[in-house]
Amino acid sequence: MAQVKNALIRQRVIDRCLRSPKLYSVKDMMEKCNLALKQAGYKPVTSKVTILKDLEGIENDFPEAVIVKRKIGRNLYYQYEDKSFSIYNIPLNDDEMAQLAQTISILSKFEGMPNFDWIDDLIEHFKSTLNIPSTRETIVAFDENYDLKGRNWFAKLFSAIASQQALEIKYKPFGKEVITYLFHPYLLKQYNNRWFLFGCVEGYTSITNLPFDRIEEISPATIAYHPNTEIDFQEYFDEMVGVSRRGNEISKVLIKVANSLYPYIETKPLHGTQRVVSREDGCTVIQIEVIINRELKQLLLSYGSDLTVISPDTLKEEMQADLMKNLEKYQSVHIN
């Protein structure tokens, strides 16, 4: 991180030198850079090669930057061909700057993620290059669990998916012994403040998801990687709530919602297929078409008595059984 900030300080100084009416040699620019570095608390540059590489980097990173060399006597001087040019004069309008700031806010979500230090460097570069003011105040807050067990696997899994690397994963289900999987990773997904790895176990074609917090160890596998050619994950998740898939059968679920709750359900639908079927005294009946799974039941139960499943009967009976178990547990609790 310090090296990146060091380089950004040099780049800003060199840019000023190149557009100055005064002529600067590499030695002159190195002296100016060292003065700025000293003021910022960094070590000085000890080789002219560093400045020459900085000049080359400006030309490579900014095609519009035309740097001309002028030989006067025995000295070689450097200037922009267009004295009004600067690498910090980025032609972005207000909307584009707002969009870029939003992108930086999203990238900031990864700040501090193990093995993702390059994100910190990238954000620092954006802020410096585009003159975006630094602030320690939070403007956009994401719902993130920084104490989540297994969070350290993110970078390694991200890299494996990007490079199409099969993995050997030691996985420990709750209450069971460790299982070793040869695994083909396809997707990382967050749900309810928990991260999941989606992919295929070697020898199987069905999709498996592994929560990060149950992973014990990850290492590269020696088997060939099998890329995902079958599953459209956009459709895969559109057909359900959450991340657990029980088969492929899509059910039409009828739900009675108390009118006091319905405005909330209307603005935050239970599922993308939600539609109103009828309106009755004191309630609204809605329908969603989803694969029934554990997360759907948990979501429906979270609304308490303001929401009642009408059909299908199998889901209604499962909901009744869960509620009865909860009631029995509460009835068995005695407070002295």
C-alpha positions, 0 to 999 in steps of 0.5 A: 500500500505504501509503495502505491501511495509513493508512486502516486505522489511521484506521478502527481509531481512529474505531471506538474513538471511536464506541464510547467513552462520551466524545463525539467530533466530527470534529475530535476524531477527526481529532486522535486519528487523527493521533496514531496515524498519527504513531506509525506513521510516516505523514503526518497528515490535513489535512482533516475531509472525510477523516474524514467519508468514513471514517465514510461508508465504515464505514456502507457497508461494515458495514450493522450499524454504525448511527452517530448524530449528537448536536448539543450546542451548536454542535458535532456529535458521533458515536457508535454507536447500540449502544455495544457494537458494533464493526466488529471484532467479527466473529461467526466460530467457530473453524472459520470463522476457520481457513477464512478463514486458509486463504483468506488463505494461498491469496491470499498466493500472488499476493503480489508478482505484477506488477500484483497489488498489490491482493492485498497490500492485500486481505490487509492489510485482512483481517488488520487487520479480523479481528484475524488476527495478522501473521507473517513465518513461512511456514505453507503453502508452494506450489510456485512458480517465482518466476524463471519467464520470462513470469510478468509476463503473468499479471495482463494475461491474467487481466484480459483473460479476466475482461473478455472482451477479445480479444488480439493476441499475439506468440508465439515457438516454440522455434527458430522465428520470432515468430508473431502470433495474434489470440487469444480467451483462456479459461483460465490453468492451471499445470502442472509449475511452468509457466503456460499460456494456453488459448483459441482462435486467431481463425478456429479452433474448436479449443483452443490453449495458449500457455506464458507463457515463449514470449509476447513481447508482448500488446496488446488486439485490435480484433476482437470477443471469442468467448466459450467456449460449447463446452469444459468445461475440467473434463472437458477436463483430466480426460481427460488428464495435463498440458496437451497434447492429441493428439486426443480418443481415450481409450485404455485403458493397462495398466501393470505396477507393481512392488510396491515402487512400488505403495503410492506409486502407490496414494496418488498415482494416475497418473490419476483413472481408475486401477484395479487389474486384477490382482495378480501375483508381485512386481507389480500391474497397473493400468489408466488411461483417458486421452488419450495425450500427451507429459506422460503418457509423461514421467510414466511414464518418471519411475518408471524400471524399476519401471513398465512399459507393457503396452498399447496397443502404440503407447504401448509402442513409443514408450516403448521407442524413447525408452528405447533413445535414452537408452541409446544416449546413455549408452553414447556417454558416455566418462569419461576 
